[in-house]
Amino acid sequence: MTKNWLKLFPVIFIIYVFIINACSNTSKKYSLISKIIEPSDNPSTEAKIALGKALFFDKRLSINETVSCATCHNPNLAFTDQKQVSEGVFGRKTTRNSPSILNAGFLPTVMFDGHLETLEKQVIVPIQEHTEMAMDMLTLIKKLRAIPEYQAAAKEIFQRDFDPFVLTRSIAAFERSLISMNSRFDQYYYQKKKNALTQMEIKGWKLFSEKLYCIKCHPAPYFTTYKTENNGLYANYGLEEDKGRFRIHNDSNDIGFFKIPSLRNIELTYPYMHDGSLKTIEEVIYHYMNGGKKDKRQSKLIVPFKLKNKEVLELKAFLNALTDTLYLKNYVN
């Protein structure tokens, strides 16, 4: 999102809305993917998505106007930031790695703790979080309502003044539009294009799906179960600052539990794990080959296994075949 685009936004937005209302193909677009989860009070429209996109890239949502949602979720980096942990306003660091929000529309719950039911609820978290955007919601709404293009869009799309409902519903609608489901693996496995994968990648897929236990937590097509699990990243999470889902209910049974991430676009979403502590795909593979660090709450699915060096390369090759960046055509500067 360039500054020039933002300057033009007030001029083109109302025209855009009328055009979209006349010839929208939204229902056709979403009929192709039946599991997009939309709350009944927030059906997606192209106009709503366009407003959400503008807000997503707008640094005015942060207290010092230096951070936008796209700061931590950069389209060029599969909507991550490729940092160990994210950085917010004034150089403040969070405690967690930024997950990709591609395919967020499939999420049954949101956040690493898996405790928020909708993207609409998630939107307000980074905006108000001290280490991220540090913005008071009342101040922010007053500020955004005073921006003519945002107020006009709120009236046109939602028939109301710009308010938290408009903010959260539009950004959530934009996030649901971010689909990445056309990797070379998808072309091979679902579209039956036999030459879409190399022999090395096919061998890696067979390792992943037949020899190892990977699909227990990362089944196709989404390559996650969306559940929270303790993957044994540390031997004793009691010594770690971030104890995962434990912080939601203070239930000791939840210590070290984090949502299982999707492996789609894993080639671009490094570093890995909730704290970005593993830098490469190889490090991740070796973590599981070693059977984790044996925390007492570690998933029973995680047990040691052996792979030859060639098999490690095959497995990595398959994982890289899950990359799909066709969505980037919508983010050409």
C-alpha positions as CSV (number, residue, x, y, z in Angstrom):
1,M,0.0,0.0,0.0
2,T,1.7,3.2,-1.1
3,K,1.1,6.7,0.3
4,N,-0.1,7.7,-3.1
5,W,-2.8,5.1,-3.1
6,L,-4.0,6.3,0.3
7,K,-4.2,9.8,-1.0
8,L,-6.3,8.6,-3.9
9,F,-8.5,6.5,-1.7
10,P,-11.1,9.2,-0.9
11,V,-11.6,10.0,-4.6
12,I,-12.0,6.4,-5.9
13,F,-13.7,4.7,-3.0
14,I,-17.3,5.9,-3.5
15,I,-17.0,5.2,-7.3
16,Y,-15.6,1.7,-6.4
17,V,-18.5,0.9,-4.1
18,F,-21.1,1.7,-6.7
19,I,-19.4,-0.4,-9.3
20,I,-19.0,-3.3,-7.0
21,N,-22.6,-3.1,-5.9
22,A,-23.6,-3.3,-9.5
23,C,-21.5,-6.2,-10.6
24,S,-20.1,-7.9,-7.6
25,N,-19.1,-11.5,-8.0
26,T,-18.5,-12.1,-4.3
27,S,-21.0,-15.0,-4.0
28,K,-19.4,-16.8,-6.9
29,K,-15.9,-16.3,-5.4
30,Y,-16.8,-17.7,-2.1
31,S,-18.9,-20.6,-3.4
32,L,-15.6,-22.2,-4.5
33,I,-14.5,-22.5,-0.9
34,S,-17.3,-23.9,1.3
35,K,-15.5,-23.7,4.7
36,I,-14.8,-20.0,4.9
37,I,-16.2,-19.1,8.4
38,E,-18.3,-15.9,8.3
39,P,-20.3,-14.7,11.3
40,S,-23.9,-14.0,10.5
41,D,-23.4,-10.3,11.2
42,N,-20.5,-9.9,8.8
43,P,-21.0,-11.4,5.4
44,S,-18.2,-10.5,3.0
45,T,-18.6,-8.0,0.2
46,E,-16.0,-6.5,-2.1
47,A,-16.6,-3.0,-0.8
48,K,-16.2,-4.2,2.8
49,I,-13.0,-6.0,1.9
50,A,-11.6,-2.9,0.2
51,L,-12.2,-0.8,3.3
52,G,-10.6,-3.5,5.5
53,K,-7.6,-3.6,3.2
54,A,-7.1,0.2,3.5
55,L,-7.3,0.0,7.3
56,F,-5.0,-3.0,7.4
57,F,-2.2,-1.0,5.8
58,D,-2.9,2.3,7.6
59,K,-0.3,3.2,10.2
60,R,-2.6,5.7,11.7
61,L,-4.1,2.8,13.7
62,S,-1.0,2.9,16.0
63,I,-0.3,5.5,18.7
64,N,2.7,7.1,16.9
65,E,1.6,6.2,13.4
66,T,4.5,3.9,12.7
67,V,2.9,0.5,12.8
68,S,0.1,-1.0,10.7
69,C,-1.3,-4.5,10.7
70,A,0.8,-5.1,7.6
71,T,4.0,-4.3,9.6
72,C,3.8,-7.8,11.2
73,H,1.8,-9.3,8.4
74,N,3.6,-8.3,5.2
75,P,2.1,-9.7,2.0
76,N,5.5,-10.2,0.5
77,L,6.4,-12.5,3.4
78,A,3.3,-14.6,3.3
79,F,1.7,-12.2,5.7
80,T,4.4,-12.7,8.4
81,D,7.4,-10.5,9.2
82,Q,10.1,-13.1,9.2
83,K,11.4,-11.9,12.6
84,Q,11.8,-14.0,15.7
85,V,9.2,-12.0,17.5
86,S,7.3,-9.1,16.2
87,E,8.1,-5.4,16.9
88,G,5.5,-2.8,17.6
89,V,5.5,0.9,18.4
90,F,8.7,2.5,19.8
91,G,10.6,-0.7,19.1
92,R,8.7,-2.7,21.7
93,K,9.0,-6.4,21.2
94,T,6.3,-9.0,21.6
95,T,6.9,-12.4,23.0
96,R,5.6,-14.3,20.0
97,N,6.3,-14.9,16.3
98,S,3.8,-13.5,13.8
99,P,1.8,-16.3,12.2
100,S,0.7,-16.0,8.6
101,I,-2.9,-14.9,8.2
102,L,-3.3,-16.5,4.8
103,N,-6.4,-18.8,4.9
104,A,-7.5,-17.1,8.1
105,G,-11.0,-17.6,7.0
106,F,-10.8,-21.3,7.7
107,L,-9.9,-20.7,11.4
108,P,-12.4,-22.0,13.9
109,T,-10.5,-20.2,16.7
110,V,-7.9,-17.4,16.6
111,M,-4.6,-16.6,18.3
112,F,-1.8,-19.0,19.4
113,D,-3.9,-19.8,22.5
114,G,-6.9,-20.8,20.4
115,H,-9.3,-18.9,22.7
116,L,-10.9,-16.3,20.5
117,E,-13.9,-17.4,18.4
118,T,-13.7,-14.9,15.5
119,L,-11.3,-12.7,13.5
120,E,-13.6,-9.8,14.6
121,K,-12.6,-10.3,18.2
122,Q,-8.9,-10.7,17.2
123,V,-8.7,-7.4,15.4
124,I,-8.9,-5.3,18.6
125,V,-6.1,-7.2,20.4
126,P,-3.0,-5.9,18.5
127,I,-4.5,-2.4,18.3
128,Q,-4.8,-2.1,22.1
129,E,-1.8,-4.2,23.0
130,H,1.0,-2.1,24.6
131,T,3.8,-3.8,22.7
132,E,2.1,-3.7,19.3
133,M,0.0,-0.6,18.4
134,A,-0.8,0.7,21.9
135,M,-3.9,2.6,20.8
136,D,-6.8,3.4,23.0
137,M,-10.0,2.4,21.2
138,L,-12.0,5.4,22.0
139,T,-9.2,7.7,20.8
140,L,-8.8,5.6,17.7
141,I,-12.4,5.6,16.7
142,K,-12.6,9.4,17.1
143,K,-9.5,9.8,14.9
144,L,-10.8,7.4,12.2
145,R,-14.3,8.9,12.1
146,A,-12.7,12.3,11.4
147,I,-11.1,10.9,8.2
148,P,-13.6,11.6,5.5
149,E,-13.1,8.5,3.3
150,Y,-13.4,6.2,6.3
151,Q,-16.6,7.9,7.6
152,A,-18.1,7.9,4.1
153,A,-17.3,4.2,3.6
154,A,-18.9,3.4,7.0
155,K,-22.0,5.2,6.0
156,E,-22.1,3.5,2.6
157,I,-21.3,0.0,3.6
158,F,-22.7,-0.3,7.2
159,Q,-25.2,2.6,7.3
160,R,-23.6,3.9,10.5
161,D,-20.9,6.2,11.7
162,F,-17.4,4.8,11.8
163,D,-17.2,2.8,15.1
164,P,-15.6,-0.4,16.5
165,F,-18.1,-2.5,14.6
166,V,-17.0,-1.0,11.3
167,L,-13.4,-1.3,12.2
168,T,-13.4,-4.9,13.2
169,R,-15.9,-6.2,10.6
170,S,-14.1,-4.6,7.7
171,I,-10.6,-5.8,8.7
172,A,-11.9,-9.3,9.4
173,A,-13.6,-9.4,6.0
174,F,-10.3,-8.4,4.4
175,E,-8.4,-11.1,6.3
176,R,-11.0,-13.7,5.1
177,S,-10.3,-12.8,1.5
178,L,-6.6,-13.9,1.8
179,I,-6.7,-17.4,0.2
180,S,-3.6,-19.4,-0.6
181,M,-4.7,-22.8,-1.8
182,N,-3.1,-23.3,-5.2
183,S,0.4,-24.6,-4.4
184,R,2.2,-27.1,-6.6
185,F,1.1,-29.7,-4.2
186,D,-2.5,-28.7,-4.7
187,Q,-2.1,-28.9,-8.4
188,Y,-0.6,-32.4,-8.1
189,Y,-2.9,-33.8,-5.4
190,Y,-6.2,-32.1,-6.1
191,Q,-6.0,-31.0,-9.6
192,K,-4.3,-34.2,-10.7
193,K,-1.5,-32.5,-12.6
194,K,1.1,-35.4,-12.5
195,N,4.0,-33.2,-13.4
196,A,3.4,-30.5,-10.8
197,L,5.7,-32.1,-8.3
198,T,9.2,-33.5,-8.8
199,Q,10.0,-37.1,-7.9
200,M,11.9,-35.7,-4.9
201,E,8.9,-33.8,-3.7
202,I,6.6,-36.8,-4.2
203,K,8.9,-38.9,-2.1
204,G,8.8,-36.2,0.6
205,W,5.0,-36.3,0.5
206,K,5.0,-40.0,1.0
207,L,7.4,-39.6,4.0
208,F,5.1,-37.0,5.4
209,S,1.8,-38.8,4.9
210,E,2.7,-42.5,5.1
211,K,6.0,-43.1,7.0
212,L,5.9,-40.4,9.7
213,Y,3.2,-39.1,12.0
214,C,3.1,-35.6,10.5
215,I,-0.5,-35.8,9.2
216,K,-1.8,-36.5,12.8
217,C,-1.3,-32.8,13.4
218,H,-0.9,-31.5,9.9
219,P,-3.4,-33.2,7.6
220,A,-4.3,-31.9,4.1
221,P,-5.8,-29.8,2.8
222,Y,-5.2,-27.1,5.5
223,F,-2.1,-28.9,7.0
224,T,-3.3,-28.2,10.6
225,T,-6.0,-29.6,12.9
226,Y,-6.4,-26.1,14.4
227,K,-6.1,-27.7,17.8
228,T,-3.7,-26.6,20.6
229,E,-0.9,-29.0,21.5
230,N,2.3,-29.2,23.5
231,N,4.9,-30.1,21.0
232,G,7.8,-30.4,23.4
233,L,9.7,-27.4,22.3
234,Y,11.0,-27.0,25.8
235,A,11.7,-29.5,28.5
236,N,10.0,-27.5,31.2
237,Y,7.6,-24.7,30.2
238,G,7.3,-23.8,33.8
239,L,10.6,-22.0,33.4
240,E,9.5,-20.2,30.3
241,E,7.9,-16.8,30.3
242,D,5.3,-17.8,27.7
243,K,3.3,-20.8,28.9
244,G,0.9,-20.8,26.1
245,R,-2.8,-21.5,26.6
246,F,-2.2,-21.6,30.4
247,R,-2.4,-17.8,30.5
248,I,-6.1,-17.9,29.4
249,H,-7.6,-20.1,32.2
250,N,-4.5,-20.6,34.5
251,D,-5.1,-24.4,34.1
252,S,-1.8,-26.2,34.6
253,N,-2.9,-28.8,32.1
254,D,-2.7,-26.1,29.4
255,I,1.0,-25.3,30.0
256,G,3.0,-25.3,26.8
257,F,-0.1,-25.7,24.6
258,F,-0.1,-23.6,21.4
259,K,-2.3,-23.8,18.3
260,I,-0.9,-26.1,15.6
261,P,0.1,-23.9,12.7
262,S,-0.6,-24.6,9.1
263,L,2.4,-25.7,7.1
264,R,1.2,-23.9,4.0
265,N,3.8,-21.4,2.8
266,I,6.2,-22.7,5.4
267,E,9.1,-21.9,3.0
268,L,8.3,-18.2,3.6
269,T,7.1,-18.1,7.2
270,Y,10.5,-18.6,9.1
271,P,11.6,-18.5,11.8
272,Y,9.4,-21.2,13.3
273,M,7.5,-22.0,16.5
274,H,5.5,-19.7,18.7
275,D,8.7,-17.8,19.8
276,G,10.6,-18.0,16.5
277,S,13.3,-20.1,18.2
278,L,13.9,-22.4,15.3
279,K,15.4,-20.7,12.2
280,T,15.2,-23.3,9.5
281,I,12.9,-26.1,8.3
282,E,15.8,-28.5,9.0
283,E,15.8,-27.5,12.7
284,V,12.1,-28.2,12.9
285,I,12.6,-31.6,11.3
286,Y,15.4,-32.4,13.7
287,H,13.3,-31.3,16.7
288,Y,10.7,-33.9,15.8
289,M,13.3,-36.5,14.9
290,N,14.6,-36.2,18.4
291,G,11.1,-36.7,19.8
292,G,10.8,-33.2,21.3
293,K,12.3,-32.1,24.7
294,K,10.1,-34.4,26.7
295,D,8.0,-31.9,28.7
296,K,5.6,-33.9,30.8
297,R,2.6,-32.5,28.9
298,Q,4.1,-33.2,25.5
299,S,1.8,-34.7,23.0
300,K,2.0,-38.5,23.0
301,L,2.1,-38.4,19.2
302,I,5.6,-37.0,19.2
303,V,8.1,-39.8,19.3
304,P,11.7,-40.1,18.0
305,F,12.2,-41.3,14.4
306,K,15.1,-41.7,12.1
307,L,15.6,-40.2,8.6
308,K,18.5,-40.5,6.2
309,N,20.0,-37.2,5.0
310,K,18.4,-37.8,1.7
311,E,15.0,-38.2,3.3
312,V,15.4,-35.0,5.2
313,L,16.0,-33.2,1.9
314,E,13.0,-35.0,0.4
315,L,10.8,-33.9,3.3
316,K,12.0,-30.3,3.0
317,A,11.4,-30.4,-0.7
318,F,7.8,-31.4,-0.2
319,L,7.2,-28.7,2.4
320,N,8.5,-26.1,0.0
321,A,6.0,-27.4,-2.5
322,L,3.3,-26.0,-0.3
323,T,4.2,-22.5,-1.3
324,D,1.5,-20.5,-3.2
325,T,2.1,-16.8,-3.8
326,L,-0.6,-16.1,-6.4
327,Y,-2.3,-13.8,-3.9
328,L,0.6,-11.4,-4.5
329,K,-0.9,-10.2,-7.8
330,N,-3.2,-8.1,-5.6
331,Y,-0.3,-6.3,-3.9
332,V,1.8,-5.0,-6.8
333,N,3.1,-1.6,-5.9
